[in-house]
Amino acid sequence: MTKQPPLSLDGARKGEVRTQFAALCYRIRRGKVQVLVITSRGSKRWIMPKGWPIDGRTPAASAAREAWEEAGVTGKVTDRCLGAYSYGKDVGMDDAMPCIAMLYPVEVKSLAKRYPESGQRRRRWVSRKKAAKMVAEPELARLLLSFDPRPVKQRA
């Protein structure tokens, strides 16, 4: 099990930090793990699908719902959180709300061509290493690099 790195809250107090649930959407092709990255709506940075808690849903189910809305993913979500990462959510001109995103793996079974945010985002399959270089959050990059859903005997 990977040790969770410390989170950076950029001086925010605990009560000021909001929690979101994120989906690490993945597939295995020719024995290699691929991760689905998407662009944010505003800045077009590469991110993981994520969003606010949904009333009546578990954190993992909330992450799976975000994967559908933001990336068109249908798949199997795991209830075990892989870890958490911090980031600043853009909320205005130069303001950012401190957030902690809890990351849940979603094994992708299918990708829809049309989904709620299809006209607002791009998506791309990449290796874990490439995904780690594309995202801005160092904690998320570490989680991506350490993620491997394959059984130990299949790992190269």
N, C-alpha and C positions, 0 to 999 in steps of 0.2 A: 504494500500500500504506500502511495506517495505521501510524503509529509506536506501538509498545507503550509505554503509560505505566508509570512505576515502580510496583512492587508494595509494599503496606504489610503488613509481617509483625508489626506490633505488638510489637517487641522480641524475637521468637522467634529462636533460632539456627537455621541452615539444617537441621541434623539433626533438629530438632523439628517441621519443617514436613512435612505429608503432601500427596501429589498425588492429585487426583481428575480425572476426565474428564467434561466437561459437554457437553450437546447444545443447540445453538441450533436449535430446530425452527421451520421457517418454511414459508409458502406465499405464492403471489402471487395476489391476487384483484382483478380489474378494474384491473390494472396496478400495484397497491399491495402492498408487502411487509407481511405479517402475521407476528407472532411468537407462539408458544404459550408461555404462562407457566403454571406449576403452583404449588400451595401445598406448603409443607413439611409433613411429617407432624406435627411437634410444635408449632411456633409459628404455623403457618399463614401464614407470610410468603410472598410471591411470589418464586419462584426458577426456575432452569433445571433440567431433569433432570440429575442428576450422580451419580457413584459412584466406588468404588475401582477400580483396575486389575483386569482379569479375566485370569487366567492363560491364555495361549495366544491372546489377542485383541490386536489393535492398539489404540492409544488411541482412534482413531476408532470402531472396532467396539465397544469398551467403552462409549463415549458413546451409540452407537446402541442398545445393549442396555438402558442406563439409560432412554433415551427410550421404549422399549417397556414396561419394567417400571413406570415411574413415570407415564407419560402415555398409554400405549396407541398410540404412534406406530409406524407402519411407513413407511419412507422410504428415501431415498438419502443416505448419509453421504459427506462429502468428507474425504479424508485430510489436507487442509491445515488446520492449527490457525489459528484466527482471532486468537488471543491468549490471555492468561491473566489471571485475576483472583484476588484473595485474599479470604478470609472466615474467620470463626471458626465451626467446626462445634460445635454444642452437644453436650457429652459428660457433662453432669451438672448439678447444681444451678446453680452459677454459673461453671462451667468451659467453656472453648471451646478446641478444638484448632485451631492455625493450619493452614490448608489453602490450596493453590494449585490452582485448577481451570483446566484447559486446555479451551478452548471449540472445538467442532467443529460446522460447519453440517450440518443434516439436513433435506433437502427432504421434507416430509411428503406421502406418497402416500395414506395412509388413517389414520383414527383408530378404534380399537376401542372398543366400548361396554364390554366387559369385558376387563380386563387385571390383572396381579398386584396392583397397588396402587389399583385403581379406587375402592374404598370408603374410602380413606384420604386422598385428595387431590381438589382441584378443579382444573380447567384452563380457560383462557380465551384466545381469540384477540384480540390487540390490535396496534396499530401499534407500530413500533419506538420512537417517541417516548413513547408511553404505557407500554410495557414498561420503558423506561429510568427512568421516574418511579416505577414500582411496585417495582422491586428495590432492596434496601438497599445493595448494593455499588457504590461509585462507578466502580470500574474496569470492572465488568460493564456498567454504564449506558453508559459511553463506547464499549465494544465493540458494544453494541446499536445505538447511534446511528450508528456508522460502517459497520455492516453493510448491504450492498446486493448481492444476488446477480444482479440484472438486468444484462444487457449494457449497456454505456455508452450505446448509441444509443436504448435504451428508457427510460432514466432521465428523469424530468421535472424 
